[in-house]
Amino acid sequence: MNTTYQLQNFESWVRRRFEIYNSIFIGLSKTEEGVLLDHFGEHVKQGILRGETPEGIIASFCTNMGFIQSEEETLSLLVGFIGVIERQVVIFDAVEDSAFDKINDLHGSNSLNIVLKNYLKSGLADDLLSTIKDLKIRLVLTAHPTQFYSGAILSIINSLDEAIKSNDIDTINTLLQQLAYTPFYNIKKPTPLDEAQSLIWYLENALYNAVMSIHDELFYIMPSEGYINHNLVELGFWPGGDRDGNPFVTAEITEKVAELLRKSILRKYYRSIRQLKKHMTFGGVSDELLAIEKMLSDCIYGQGSIKKEWLIEKLEDLDRQVVEKFGGLYSANMHRLINTIKIFGTHFASVDIRQDAFTHRRVFTEMVPAFANAFETKTEQELVDWFTGLDASLTDLSPLSDMARETALSVKVIKTIQEQNGEKGCNRYIISNCGRASDVMLLYRLFTINGWAEKDITVDLIPLFETIDDLVVCDKVMETLYSNPTYMAHLGRRGNCQTIMLGFSDGTKDGGYFAANWSIYHAKEMLSAISEKYGIQVIFFDGRGGPAARGGGKTNQYYSSQAKNVANKEIQLTIQGQTISSNFGTPMAAQYNMEQLLSAALKNRVDTSYSAEFEAKDRQVMNEIMDISRAVYSKLKLRPEFIPYMQKYSPLNFFGKANIGSRPDKRNQGGEVKFESLRAIPFVGSWSQNKQNVPGYYGFGEALRQVYAKYGEADMAGLYQRSRFFRTLVENSQMVLEKSNFEVTAFAQSDEAYADIWSDIRQEYNLSIEYLLKVSGSKVLMEKNPKDKLSVQLRESIIQPLVLIQQFALREVDKSLAEGLTERAEIYGALVVRCSFGLINAGRNSA
């Protein structure tokens, strides 16, 4: 799509429509806050530019408007402003969603249609067919708490989207009124089951339709012979399976979530059978369809079970009858249903189990007491050998602690789920904080001592390497495993494939943005080489979040930038929080973003121009940028005032009170907040809400300054032109900087305890802008993504008053605690949390 045309569309279909519907909403609200918000927003903007304190800006606004208000009345006014702004963000989301096909190039160079047809025309049909047959992307939905919309609000957004598309003013009017009265936040924390039900909505209403549309498109484009790949798009599911740091996820919950998924997809089949039954009214066929319909209904209501293979066999037999006896009438409809069942089975999405390696070590000591001595006295290789030769079983779980018992049950429940949903229902177990081969062998023995025969372990054991230090040695960890006959026999039974997960969020928290991304890239190179040496097909599973600081950003660009020496059989990644609703929340958006991933995978594998390896000198420069940026970032995070600064100038202390996720915001609850115990989401989210966004750029600017001085402008410009990967990092970091605003916390310069750290972060922010513009040859940030820049700017302007109010509330909390006014501190703490809803939701265009 022509850039000028795209920007014109954004202006017409997004900005102007938002202004119209926002005006309608303000008029409908008939509240003082709605009428005054425009004045307040402008006053905040000017006050920030003058460097005033938050309390000064709010006080002068009240004075200018002729208000003489009590503290209670001022609080009420601010809460009213927050409520209006939250809903303005919803309106903007709905308007932007409704214009998706106007502001995104659905039929551009990265669409599946164009990519496939171009390859077919260029004589690469044979290569394309062989690639398509085993191509796969896997999207894994997680319940990570980065999305604040309730089910009711999501429903309103969806309805608004449709009403805006059809310009149904009456419905829009009604929905805006409904929006005004609908609460935004949860009174209590959701349970893991609540989270699962929320995300199943997306599976049913968006991803299911998108996957089927992609298969339909391939059916029409590809030559008739050769295209069969029911695994092209697979869906994964973490709610109810991810127990890392979440004590509320139990084996019982995991089984219930698998049941919800099974019943959800069976309902889809039930409706399709009913539709077929209306058309296939032929003798013998309609009776068989009625019997299948009844069996599906019984299974949905918990009476009996059904196997994917049986269902396919019955339908294929009926299809043969239709072709032979009834001229193949409606056979195409039958074929589509059969293909649907082959794609989704009776599982819909695969539940992944995840637990922390430290927890495994702790509970294994209870299950096999001899392990404690072995862990303390043996070398790593001796420990691997010890696990290899271990012959033990666990029959009585009653003496175990709750955690140990639940760990044993989580291993056992996988077998139950596989019996009900098929193997794909639950066949992956991820080990967080995996830093050694013995962690994987320990998990292997967790299965055998809990009732699994070695030959029957139909589960992939997936190490998750997260910290920079773990990424450096991950190839050695895998070589130890590949050298182990017992583990290699297990891989042989799993098709000689090894999935390895790499964590962007914790890597960034640990070493900074550039160091994490380059360390992961280099780790993929090393892991690809060592896996190829041992004849193992390695598959990378990327733990990516929405913002660049958690691995997000332009996903298509990232995957099309992988070199040939990085294994690329599949693309697997997590889809988290607001990225689910923004990129996969409607069938159109979901299909578009799936196609972006598939086209990246195709280009990377078929077109060699997309997969050039780094030249020696470029690799040297990248290594130096990594070393310098990591050192600069580490120096910042090791400052004694680093965490206290975050606690004072960001909502770090309040993440756990937002009631948006079932998982605690720290791995170890209670006590002093320590950097190591902080989870990546509240860490990155806190920097995002105070608009300093440290994890997304800090150290990058200083590193570029130093390598520029050493190598010169020509070499750096050459690196930018040659390396898609480097360009992607630069562009993603530019988006982070565009979302930053240090003026809103400029008052921190007068805080003697924290003035230096604020100034140092601001200096690195300025340096990063200077050198990221220089290396990209741009005059302004996000110059190469102008449509996204407009979206970011509009969202940031909407939420700027929220940022100011949150900083005001944080200062009042500190003031209250210093004066011993606990109740007052709690009131302002609640105001901090209220501001978070709109601030987080407004960041949905980060991936």
N, C-alpha and C positions, 0 to 999 in steps of 0.2 A: 504494500500500500504506500502510495506517495506520502511523504512526510507532511507536506503542506496540507494535503487532503485529510490526513489523519488528525492534524491539529485543528483544522476547521470543524471536523466532525466532533472532536472533543469539546470545542467551544459551543457548538450548537446543541449537541445531544447530551452533554454532561453539565458543563458550567451553567448555561442558561436555564436548562430544565431544573437543575438544583436550586437556582435562585427563585424560580417560579414556585416550586413545590415547598421550598423553605418559607417563602412569604405566606403561602396558604397555611402552612403549619403554624407559623407565628400568629396569624390572624385567628386561627381556630383555637389556639391555646388560651387566648383572652386573659393572660396572666401578666402581672407587672414585670416579671422576669423576662418573658418573651419580648415584650415591647422595649425593655431597657437593654437587652443583650447587645444589640448593635452598638449602642453608645458605650457600653462597658468594654466591648472588644476593642474599639478604637482607642479608648482611654488606656487600656492595658498596653496596647501597641506603642503608644506615645510614651507612656511611663517607663516601659522597658528600655526604649531608645534613650531616655534621659538618665537611665541607671538608677531609678528609684527602687526602694525596697517593696516587696509585695504588700506589706501592711500599709505602707505609705500610698501606694497606688489605689488600694481599696478604700482607704480613708478619704483621699482626695476626691474619688468618684462620688462617694456619699455626700461629701460637702458640696461639690459642684452641682449635684442634682437636687440639693436643698433638703437632703435627708438628715434628720437628727435621730440616729437609731441606737437602740441598745445593742449589746453584743448578740443577744438572742435574735434580734431582728436582722442584724447583718448576716449572721449564720444562715438564717432562713432564706435571705436573698441569694446568698452564694449557692446554697443547695438547689434553689430554683434555677439558677444559671446552669449548674451542672446538669440538671435534668433536661433542660432544653438542648444543651450542646450534645449530650449523649444521643438524643434523638435526631439531631442534625447529622451526626455521623451515620446513623442508620439510613436516613433519607439519601445521603450521598452514596452510600453503599448500593442502595436499591437503584438509584439513577445510573450509577456506573455499570452495574450488572445488566440493566435493561439495554444499555448501549454497547454491550460487549461486541456484537458483530459490526458495529459502526466504527469502533476505535481500535479493533484488532484485525489484523489481516488474516482472516480465516482461510483464504485461498492463496496465501503467499508462498514464498520459496521454501518455507519449513513445513508446509502442510503435507500430509501424507499423500494426498492426491498428486500434487506437483512433483514431490520427490520420487515417487514410484514411477510416474509416467516419464520423467526425465531419464531415469536409469533404463527403463525399457526401450526408449528411443535411442539411447546411446550405445546399444549393443551389449549391455551388461545384464541381460535378462537371466542368463544362467547363474551368474554370481548373485543376483538379487533373489532368485528363487531359493538357492541354497541358504542364503542369509535369513530370509523370511521364515524358513522352516524351523529354525531353532532360535530365532530372535525372541527376546522376552524382556518386558519391564515389569517390575513388581512395586506397587505402591502400598505402603504400610501405614495405615491410619493409627495415630497415637493419641492418647488422651492428655498429652502434656498441656499444662494449664496456661495457654497463651490466647484463649478465646473466651470472651466474657458474655457472648450472646446466649440467652436462654432459648429453649425450644420455641416459646411463644414469640420471641422477637425474630428468630430465624423464619418462622412461618409468616410473619408480617413482611419481612424483607422479600420473601419469595412471592407473596401476593402482590406487593408493591411493584416488583419487577415486572410481573405479567400485566398489571394495570397500566403501568407507565408505557410499556411497549404498545399497548392497544389504545393509549391515550383516553382511558376510561376515567374521566374526571370525577364522576360520582363515587366510584369505587375508591379512587385515590383519596378523595375527601374523607370517606368513611374510615379507611385504613389509617390515615393520619390522626384521626380522632382516637382510634383504638390505640395507636402508638403512644399518644399522650397519657393514656391511663394504664399502660402495661408496665409493671415493674421490670427493672433491668438486672437485678442481682438476686442471688440465692440467699435465703435466710440461713440456711444450713449448707454445709459442704455436700456436694454430690457424692454418692457412693460409686464404686467402680461399675456397678450395674447401671446406674443412671448415666454414666459416661458412655457405656457401651450402647445403650438405647439411643442416646443422642447421635452417635456416629453411625449407627445402623440406618438412621434416617437418610444420611448422605449416600450410603450404599444403595438403598432402595430407590431414591428419587433422583440421583445424579449419576453415580458411577456405573451402575448397572446399564442404564440407557447409553452412556458414552461408550462403554466396552462393546456393546452390541452394534452400535453405529459404526465403530471402527472395523469390526469384522464384516459388516455389510459392505463397507467401502472397499475393503480388500477383495471381497468376493467379486465385485464388479470390475475392478481394475486389473487384477492379476490374471494371467492365462489360466484357463480352466483346469489344466492338469498341473499338479505340483503344489498348489497352495493349500496346505492343511496345517494349522498351528493353533490349537485350542488354548495353548499356554501363552499366547502373545502378550496378554495383559493379565497379570495375577494380582489379587488383592490380599493384603495382610492386615492384621488387626491386633493392636496391643492392649486396649482396654480389657481388663479381666485376666490378662496374661502377664502383664508387666508388674512384677512384684518387687522390683529393685527400689528399696526405700519406701515401699507402700505396704504397711502391715494389714491394710484392709482388703488386699487381694488374697483370697484363699483358694484352695483347690475346688471348693464348692462353688465359689463365684466363677472360676474359670469354666467349670462344666456348664453352669447356667448361661454364660455368655455364648459358648459354643452352641447350646440349645437354641438361644435366640437367633443366632445366625442361620442355623439349619431351618428353623421354622420360617424365617424371613424369606429364604430362597424357595422353599417349598410352596409358600403362598404365591410367589411369582409363577411357578409351574402350574399351580392349581388354576390360576386365572387364565393361563394360556390354554390349558386343557379345556376349560369351559368355552373359550372362544372357538377352539377347534371343533368341539362337539356341536356347536351351532351350525358349522359348515359341513362337517363330515357326518351326514345323516344317513350313511350307507349301511346296508344290512350287515350285521356282525361287527362292523367297525365302531359304530356309535355305542354299542353295548360295552365293548372293550374300553372305550374312552371313559364311559360312565364308571366302570369298575376302577380304573386308574384314578379318576377324580375322587371317588370315595376313599380310596387308600390314602391319597394325599391329604384329604380332609382329616382322616383319622390320625395321621402322623402329626399334623399341625396341632391337633388338640390332645396330643400326648398318648394316643392309643396305637401303639405299634411303631415300626420303623420301616424305612425303605432304602434300598441300595441304589446308587447311581447306575451301576451296571445293569441291574434288573430293569430299571426304568427305561434305559436306552434300548435294551434288547426288545422290550415290549413295543416301544414306539417304532423301532426299525421294522419289526415284523408287521405292524399295522401299515406302515408306509409301503412295504412290498405288496400287501394286499390291495392298497389303494391304487398303486401303479398297475398291477396285473388285472384287477377287476373293474376299476372305476376310472380308467383313463388318466390317472395321476392328478385328479382334481384336488386342489388345495395341498398337493404334496409339498410345494415350496414352503407353506406354513409349517408343515410337519418337520421339514428339514431344519428350519430355523429353530424350532423348539429343541430338536435333538442336539443341534450345535450348542444351544444355550446350556443344556444340561452337561454337555461335555466340557464347557468352559467353567461353569460354576459348581458342578457336582452337587453334593448335598451339604457342602460346607460354606458356600458363598465367599467367605474370606477365611484365610488361615490364621488361627490364633497363635501368636508367638508367646513362648514362655521366656521371661528374662529375670535373672537374679544376679546379685553381686557376688564376685569371687570371694570376698572376705566373709560373707555370710556362709557360703559353701564350706569354707575351711572351718568355720566355727561349728557348724552343725555336723560336719563329718566326724569331728572329734567325739561327739556324743554317740554317733552311730557305730563308729569303729574306734574305740579308745586308743588303740595302738597308734593311730595317726598322729596324735599329739607329740609323741616322742619322735616319730619319723620326721615330722615337719621341722622340729627343733634341731635334729642332729644330722640329717642327710643333706647332701648337695642336691641341686635341682635335678641333675641326671639320675641320681640315686632315688630321688623321690618319684620320678617318672617310672623308673624300673619297679619300684615298690608297688605303685598302683597297677602296673602291668601284671604283676604276679599275684595281686591280692585276690583271694578267694573267700568271700564272706557273704552273709545274707542277713537280712533284717526282717524278722517276722512279727515282733511285738513292738508297736510304736508307743505304748502307754508310758514307758519310763522317760521318753524324750520330752524336751522343752517344747513349748508351742511352736517356736520357729523351726526346730528340727523336724517336728511331726508334720508341719505344713510343707516343708521342703520335700519330705518323703512322699506325701500325698500328691504334691504337684507333679512328681515324676510318674506316679501311678495313674493319675487322672488322664494323662496323655493317651494311654492305652484305651481308656473308656471313650474318650472323644473320638479316637480313630475308628473304633467299632461303630459309632453312631454316624459320624460325619464323613468317614473315609479317611485315608492317611493324611490327605491334605488339610483335614480339619485342624490338626495340631501336630506339626512334625519338625518344629525348630525350637531349639533351646539356646538362648543367648546369654553369655557370661560377661557381665559388666566388669570393668576394671580388671580385665584379664591381662596379666603381665608376665605369665610364665606357662610353659607347656604343661606343667603339673596341674594347673587350674582346669585344663581341658580333660586330662586323664582322670582327675577327681570327679568331674561330672560324669564321665563314662562309667566310673565305678558306682556313682550314685544310682545309675540305672540298673546295673547288674545286682547290687545288693538289695534293690527294691523290686525284685520280681521280673526283670527283663532278662531273657536269654540273650547272649551277645549277638547271635545270628538274627535276632528278632528286633534289634534296636532300629526301628524305622523313624529315626529322628536325626536331624542334622545338628551337630554340636558347633555352635558359632562363637568364636572368641570376639570380644569387642575391645579393640585397642583405642584408648581415649587420650591419655596424656602424651605429651611430646616425647618423654623418655620411653614410654611403651612403644610408640611408633618407631623409634630409632632401632629397637631390638626385635620388632615383631617378626622379621624374616627368620631370625635365629630360633625364635619360639616355634615357628611353623616347621622349620627344618628338623628340630628335635622330634616333633610329632610325626613328620613324614618318614623319619628314620626308625620309627617304632612299628614293628610288625603287627602288633595288636591293633593299633590305631589305623594303619594302612589297610588292614583287613576290613575294618569298619567302613572306611572310605570306599573300598571296593564294592561293598554291599550298597553303598549310596551313589553308585555310578561314577566313582572316582572324581567326585566334585566336592570342593570345600568352600563354603560360604564364610567370608570374614567381614565383620562389621567394623567400620571406622567412625569414630565419634568426633564430629566437627565442633559441637557445642563445648564439650569439656576441653578439647584441644585448644580452642580459642581462649577459653577462660584461663587455661594453664600457660599458654605461650604467646597469646596475641593473634590477631587476624592473619597476617601474612605467614607467620611461622607455622600456624596450625594447618593452613591450606597447602603450603609447600611441603610440609612434613608428611601430610596424608598422600599427596601426589607421589612423593619419593617412596613412601611406604608401599604404595600400589605397584610401583616399578619393581621394588625388591621382592615383594610377595609374588608378583607375576613370574619373575625369573626363577625363584626357588620352587614354585609350584610346577612350572614347566619342566624343571630338572627332574622332578620325581613323577612326572606323568599325571599330575593332578590338574584338573580344570578349576581354577580359582574364580569365585564370583564375589564381587564386592557389594556390600550392603552399606550404604551411606546414611548415617544418622544426621540428617539435615533438618534445620528448623526454618522459620520464616525469614528473619533478618540475616544479613550477611555475617554478622558476628556468631550466628549459630549454623553456618553452612548454607544459608539461603542465597537469594539473589537470582540472577538470570540462569535458570536451571538448564535450558537448552544450550546456552553458550558454554556452560561448564562441561557438560557431557560431550559436546562436539569438539572440545579442546583436548581430549585425552589422546595421548600418543599411542602409536602401534605397540610399544613395549609395555603398555598397560592392558591387562586382560579386559575384554569388553564383550564377553558372551551375553551378559545381561546387565541391565540397569536396575538396581534396587535402591530404594530410598524411602525414608520416613516422610510422611506428610503430617504436619503438626499444626494444631491450634487454628489461628486465623487463616493459615495457608489452605486449610481444607475448605473453609467457606468461600475464600476469595478465588482460589484457582480451580476448585473442584466442587463448588457449591451448586452449580446448575449443570444440566447435561451439556449445554454448549461450551461452557468454560472447561468442564472436565474433559470433553473430547478434544478441545483445542490444546490443552496442556498435555494430555496423553500423546497426541500427535507430535507435539514439539519434542517430547522425549524419544518417541519412536524414530522420528526423522534424524535426531542427533545420533542415535545408535546406528541407523542405516548409513548415514554419511561417514561416520567414524569407521565403519567396517568395510564399506564398498569403495569409498573415495579416498585415495591415499593423500590428497592435498589437505584433508582434514586431520591427519594424524601424524604429522612430522614430529620427530623426536627433537629434544633440545640439543642445539649445538653445544660443544664443549664450553665455549666462552660464555654463552647465555646461561648455561647451567651454573657456571662459576659465579656469575652475577646474582642469580637467584639464590644461591647458597649464602652469599654475603648479605643480601637483603634480609634473608631469614635470620642469620646470626645477629645482625645489628638490631633488627626490629625486636627480636625476642629479648635481647639484653636490655633494650630501652624499656620495653613493657614490663619485664621482670623487676627492673629497678623501681618502677612505679608501684607495682603491687606489693613489694616488700617494704615500702615505706610504712612506718608505724601508724601514721595517721590515715592510711588508705581506707581501711574498713570503717573507722569512725567518721571519716569524711562522707563515705557512702551513706552511713546511717543518718547523718545530719542533713545531707542535701539530696537524698533520693528516698523513695519509699521502700527501701530494702527491708526494714523491720516490719513492714505491713503486708508483705506478699501472702503470708499464710492466713491472713484474715479476710481475704477476698472471696473465699468460698467458691472458687472456680474449678478446683480440681480435688480429687480425693487424696492425692499424694501430698505429704508434708513438704514444706519448702526447703528443709535442711535434711541431710542424711542422718545426722545425730541431733535429735530434738533436745532443747533445753540448754542452759549454760551460755557461755560467751559465744558470740558469732565469730567463727574462724573462716578464713579464706578457703581452706581445704574442705570444710563441711558444706559450703554453699553450693547449691545446685546451679547449673548453668542458666536455667530459665529466669529465676529471680535476679541473678547477677546481671545478665544482659538486659532484662526488662527494666531494672532499676536505672541503669545508665540511659536507656531509651526514654524513660519518662522524665528524667531531669534534663533531657536534650543535650547531654554531653557525649553519649554513644561511644565511650572509650574503647570497648572491645572491637569495634568495627574498623579502626584505623590506627590506634595508638602504636607508635613505633615505625609505621610505614613511611611517614614523612621524613623522619630523621634518617632512616635507612636509605631512602632515595637520595637525600641530600648528600650523604657520604659516597654512595656509588656514582652519583653524577660527578662529584669532584674527582673521583678516581678514574672513571672510564670515559667521561665526556658525553656531550649531547648526542653525537652521531650514534654511538654504540647503544645508548639507552633508547633512542628513537627506533633503532633497528630491532631491539628486543621487543618493543611494543608492537611493531609491525609484523614480526615473524611469529610471535607466540600468542595464539588464541587464549591460552591459559592465563598468561600474564595480563592480557587485555581484560579478560573477564574479572580478575581480581581488582584491577584498577577501576573498572566501571561499577562493580558492586560497592567498593569502598566510597566511590563518589556519591552514591545514593545515601549511604550512611551519613556522610558529611552534609549533604543537602538537608537532611532531617535534623541536623544539630543546630542549636541556637544558644550560644554562651551569654547573650545579652540578658536572658531571663534569670541567670544566676550571677550576674555581674556584681551584685551586692555582697557576694562572698569575699570580694577583695578587701572588705573592711573587717573581716573576721580574722583576727590575729593568728588563730590556731590553724586556719585552713587557707589563708590567702595565697601562700606559696604553691600548694598543690593545685589550687584552682588555676593559678597563673601558668603553671607548668603544663597542665592539660590543655589550656587555651593555646599556648604556644605551639604544642604539637599538632593541635587542630589546624592552626593557621599554616604551619609548615606542610602538613599533609595536603591541604588544598593547593598550596603553591606548587608542590612537586607532582601531584597527581594531574593537575592541569598541564604542567610542563611536559610530562612524559606522554600524555595523550594528545598533545597539540590542541587542546581545547581552550576556549576563552572563559567558559563558565562551567560549573559542575553539571553533569548529566547532559551535556550538549548533544551527545549521540543517542540519547533516549528522551527526546523532548516531550513526548506524550506522557511518559511516566513522571517526568519532572513537573508537569502541570498538575498531575494528580497529587503528587507529594505536596506541592505548594498549597493547593486548595485545602487538603486535609490539615496541614500544619496551621493554616490561618484559622480554621474552624476550632482547633483545639488549643490555640495559644492561651486563651483565658483559663482553660483547665490547668495548664502547666503552672500558671501564675497562682491560681487558687491552691494548688497542691503545695507549692513552695511556701505560701502563706501558712497553710495548715501545719506543715512540718515545723516552721518556726514557732508557731503557737504551742505545739506539743512540747518542744524543748523548753520554752519559757514556762509552761505549766509545771513540768516535772521539776525544773529548777526551784520553783516556788512551792513545791509539794502539793500542787493542785491536781490530784490523780484523776478525779472525775472530769475536770476540764480537759486534761490531756487525752482522755478516752474519746471525748466528743470530737476533738480536732483530729484524732487518729482515724475516726470513722470518716471524717471529711477527706483525709488522704486517700483512703480506700475507695470512696465514691468517685474521686477523680480518675482513678486507675481504669475504670471501665471504658470510658471514652478514649483515653490515651492509648490503651492497648488496641482497641478495635480499629482505631484510625490508622494503625500501622499495617493494615492488611495487604498493601501493595508492595511488600518487601520481597516477594519471590516471583 
